[in-house]
Amino acid sequence: MSAPGTALFEPERRLAGPEAGATQRRRVMIGVAVVWLLSGLYIVRADQQAVVTRFGRVVEPRVMPGIHLALPWPLERVTKLKVQQLQRLVIGGAVGDGVTGRSEPLISQFLTGDQNLFHMRVVVQYSVGVPADYLFQSENVTRVVQDLVESELARRLALRGVDAVLTTEKAAIQEEVRAAAQKLLNDYRSGVLLASVNIESAAPPPEAADAFRDVASARADSARIVDEAHGYANTIVPRARGEAQQMLEVSHAYRQRKINEAEGDAARFTQVAVEYAKASQVNGRRLYAETMEQVLPKIRKLIVDKNGNLDLTIVRKAQ
């Protein structure tokens, strides 16, 4: 009885086997589809921005930090960039490498406006400004930045003499080159933001180094002598101005004193003249007597009377 009973259930088992396999395949396909859809979920970190392309065409040029969802690959592709990271580019040589034994940087030569040739090493720092342009507008962004900075640097150096380049105009040249190169990069839609252009070193060729050092030494001596002369002038000139001002003030005081004395004498003379006019004979004798009282004690006197007698006592007193 057991054998027939087993035979009755065998057809159901044979039918259930294919259906179960189909169900399992459907579940697997659904799981794969879910995983494929979830593969479009991506995270952009705080120091990053992303660009989303669909079949090679940009659909989201700037995706900010956070959690985002895109169509799974290969429908859409997400490219993440570290926009806050500064990239370093050296024009005129590479940094010396102690491991490989390379200590002398490569040389980049520039010509100044006064026809002087010298070597320069420039370090450029830049970052990603527009992610989509940075990825797709230029084949080699580093090469574009290098060529533009180098060309603008050569242009600015050709407008200045070597003395200005090596001394006072260095900071101005750096800023002018950065601004001009940034404008060209924006025009080319390179997506690059220049942070700085720094002239690390500028030196004459080895063949002319001694002559440049002599000129620099002479210039330093000249500057020192000029500074000493300015210091001496700053010491002497204020002193002379002070003395001149003092003399001027003394002269003004003397002038004012004399004017006051003259005005006082004139006022007294006017008063005397008025009084003299009232009684000319009496006042004339009085003035004569007062004048003699002031004059005679100051001079040597000889008094002779009508008879020709000389009073020697008066002469001795006068001596």
Residue, then its C-alpha position, 0 to 999 in steps of 0.5 A: m500500500s505504501a508503494p501505490g501511495t507514493a506513486l500518487f504523490e510523485p506527479e505533484r512533486r514533479l510539478a512543484g519542482p519547476e515552479a519553485g525554481a522559477t520563484q527562486r529565480r524571480r526572487v534572485m532577479i528582484g534582489v539583484a534589481v534592488v541592489w542595482l538600484l541601491s548602487g545609485l546611492y552615494i555620499v559626498r563628503a564635506d571636502q568634496q563636490a560631485v558631478v553626475t553624468r548620464f551617458g557622458r552628458v553632464v546632468e548635475p554639474r555641482v553636487m554639494p556634500g551629503i547623501h544623494l541618489a543617482l541612476p545606477w551605473p552605467l546609466e549615470r556616473v558620479t565623479k567626486l572631487k576634493v574642491q578644498q584641496l590645494q594642488r601644487l605646481v612648480i614652474g622652473g624646477a622640481v623640489g630637491d629629492g634626497v631619496t633619489g639624490r636629485s638636489e639641483p632643480l631644473i632651470s627655467q629662464f626668463l628675460t627682463g625688460d632690460q635684456n637680462l637673463f635670469h633663472m626663476r622658480v615659481v610655485v603655483q597653488y590652485s584648487v577646483g573652482v567649477p567641478a564640471d569644467y575641471l573634468f571635461q573642458s580641458e584634457n590636461v588641467t595642470r598643463v593649462v595652468q602651467d602654460l598660462v602662468e608661465s606666459e603671463l609671468a614672461r609678459r610681466l617680467a618683460l615690462r620691468g628691469v632686473d633690479a625691480v624684479l629682484t627687489t621691490e616689484k616681486a610682490a606686485i609681479q606675483e599678484e599681477v600674474r595670478a590675476a591675469a592667469q585667473k582671467l584666462l582660466n575663466d575665459y577657457r572654462s578650465g574650472v581652476l581657482l588660483a590660490s597663489v603664485n609665489i616666486e620662491s627664487a630668482a637668480p642670475p645665471p652662474e656665469a654672471a652670478d659674481a657680477f650680480r653679487d658685486v652690483a648687489s653689494a654696491r647697491a647695498d653700500s649705496a643704500r647704506i650711504v644714502d640712509e646715513a646721509h638722510g639720518y645726518a640730514n634729519t639730525i642737522v636740518p631740525r636743529a638748523r630750523g630750530e636755531a633759525q626759528q629762535m633767531l626769528e623770534v628774537s628778532h621779532a621781539y627786538r623789533q617789537r621792543k624798539i617799536n614800543e620804545a620809539e612810540g613811548d619816546a614819541a609820546r613823551f616828546t609830544q607831551v613835552a612839546v605841549e608843555y613847552a609851548k605853554a611856557s617856552q622860556v621857563n620850560g626851555r631852561r628847565l629842560y636844559a638844566e635837566t639835560m645837563e644833569q644827565v650829560l655832565p656827570k658822564i663826561r670829563k669837565l673843565i670849568v673856567d670862569k670869566n677871569g680865566n681861573l681853572d677850578l682844579t677840584i672839579v677836574r680831579k673829581a671828574q677824573 
